[in-house]
Structure formats: structure tokens, C-alpha cells
Amino acid sequence: MPNNIGSLIVKLLIGSFLVGWVLTWLEITPLELFEDLTGTIGAIYRWALSTVRWAAEYILLGAVIVLPIWGIVAFLNYLQAKTKRQKRAARKMDE
């Protein structure tokens, strides 16, 4: 049992409110939820899958530009760090 029961109640109320708001946004009533639970889960799954598919197109399109630029920058940073390490090693050998 949690130490602060008041905090738990507030968290449960906020969570219930948010879930209720999402269900209302999806136009799901409590009666529909209990009458057709598997259908509701399927509808939520289809909605989530369509959202992921929609986002995936944009992610892949952006990745065509972002990943090569990231790769070039990472490679240049690697070369710069390698050069600094070599200069430090050379200085230590001269001392």
C-alpha cells in the first residue's frame, strides 16, 4: 500500500480522466466498450496501426536526408577526435 493514499487517489483520478477523454475522442461510450470489447480493441488497434503507417512514411522520407548527413558529421567528428589523439600522443613522445 502506498504511503500517501491521497496522492494515489489523485493519480487514479487524473489517469481515469485522461483515459475517458481519449475514449470520448475516439467516440467510444462505456456501454459500447463492454458490449463489444473485442471489437473495440480491434478498432483501437486499427487506428493505432494506421497512425504508425502514416508516421512511417514521413520518418522514412526524412531519414533519406537525415541519416546521410548524420553519417557524414559523425565521420568528420571521428576524424577530428582521431587527429587530436594523434597530436596529443606526438606531444607526449616529444616530452
N, C-alpha and C positions, 0 to 999 in steps of 0.2 A: 504494500500500500504506500502511495506517495506520502512524503512528509507534509506537503501543503495541499490539502483537499480542495481548497478554494481555487488554486492555480489549475488543478486538474479539471475542475468544472468549467472554468473559463476557456481552457484549451478545447475541451469537448464541445462547448457551445460554439466557439469560433469555427472548429472543424465541421460541425454539423451545418452551420450557416453556409460555409463555402461549398460543401457538397450539395446542399439544397439549391444554392444559386446556380451551380453548374447543371444540375438536373433540370432546373427550370429553363435554363438557357438552351438545353437540348430538347426542351418540350416534353419532359418525362414527368408524369404525375406519380405519386406514391402508389395509387391503385394500379396503374399500368405496370409499374415496376414489379409488384407482387403477382399480378395476373400472368405476366409473360416475362418471367425473369430471364430465361434463356434467350428470348428474342431481344430483350433489352441489352443483354450482354453482347449479343451479336451485333446489334446496331451500334453500340459504343465501339466495338472492335472495328467495324467497317469504317466508322467516322475517323477513328484514330489512324487506321491504315491509309485512308485517303489523304489525311493530313501529312503523314510521313511521306507518301508518294509525291505530294505537292512540294514539300520542302526539299526532297531529294533532288528534284530537277534543278532547283536553284543552287543547292550545295554542289552538285556535280559541275554545273556551269561555272560557278565561281572558282571551283578547285582547278579548273583548266588554267586559270590565270594565277591564282594564289600559290599553288604548290610549286610551280617552277620558280617563281620569284623567291619564295621561301628557301628553296633548294640553293639558288644562287647566293642569297645572302648568308645562309648557313655555311656554304663552302668558302665564301670570302672571309667570314669570321674565323673559320678553322685555319685558313692560310695565315691570317693576321696573327692569331694566337701562336701558331707554329713558328712564325718568324720571330715573335717576341721571345719564345722559349729558346730559340737558337741563339739570339743575341745575348740573352742572359747567360747561357752556357758558355759562350765565347768570352764574355767579360770575366766569368769566374775562372776560366782557364788562364786568362792573361794575368790575373792577380797572383 
